[in-house]
């Protein structure tokens, strides 16, 4: 299931969560402004797909 995430710079991302067997701790930043989008730890990975770039 995808979740729509909006950064404070107005960039819009689709966030998808994947379950994995390994333990991970990571984070993701906005490709446009560098603001932190989300962080996670455990047996999941979050993937972010930029779907609206406010600078274009």
C-alpha positions in Angstrom: 0.0 0.0 0.0 1.4 3.4 -1.0 1.2 6.5 1.2 1.5 10.0 -0.2 4.0 12.2 1.7 4.3 16.0 1.1 7.5 17.7 2.1 7.5 21.3 3.4 9.0 22.4 0.1 5.8 21.1 -1.6 7.5 18.1 -3.2 5.2 15.1 -3.2 6.4 11.5 -2.7 4.8 8.1 -2.9 6.0 6.0 0.1 6.0 2.2 -0.1 6.9 -0.1 2.8 8.7 -3.5 2.3 9.1 -6.2 4.9 12.6 -7.8 5.0 14.4 -10.4 7.1 17.4 -8.3 8.1 17.3 -5.6 10.8 17.9 -2.1 9.3 18.0 1.5 10.6 17.9 4.2 7.9 16.3 7.4 6.8 15.3 9.3 3.7 15.7 12.9 2.8 13.8 15.1 0.2 15.6 15.1 -3.2 14.6 18.7 -3.7 15.4 20.5 -0.4 17.2 17.8 1.7 14.5 17.9 4.5 14.1 14.6 6.4 11.1 12.7 5.1 11.1 9.7 7.4 13.3 7.4 9.4 12.8 3.7 10.3 14.3 0.7 12.1 13.4 -2.9 12.3 12.4 -5.4 9.6 11.1 -2.9 7.1 12.4 -0.6 4.4 10.7 2.5 3.1 11.0 3.5 -0.5 10.2 7.0 -1.7 9.3 7.9 -5.3 9.2 11.6 -6.2 5.9 12.2 -8.1 5.8 16.0 -8.0 8.8 18.3 -8.1 7.8 21.9 -7.3 10.9 23.3 -9.1 9.8 22.0 -12.5 
